[in-house]
């Protein structure tokens, strides 16, 4: 059985907030103060791109786990995306080829 790579993404990293904040400021500056200039037409799309860059990164990955202080989200190659709050998870069983998350004694 071949090993699959899983990428872990910490959603609390400071660069994720900083890049989005810079993109938002550039978009607002381009929209409000430099609206009628050539520089404004260049800065608006750049701001929008920077605003969404942290969210585009997981789309190129097949298997990833995103996590914050309050939740964890899995996207696996064969299945869909699953999101759980840590308060929902009762316990976890990890095996070589699978991970079982129990939300209660009966619900898996």
Secondary structure, 3 states (H helix, E strand, C coil): CCCCCCEEEECCCHHHHHHHHHHHHHHHHHHHCCCCCHHHHHHHHHHHHHHHHHHHHHHHCCCEEEECCCEEEEECCCCCEEEEECCCCCEEEECCCCEEEECCCCCC
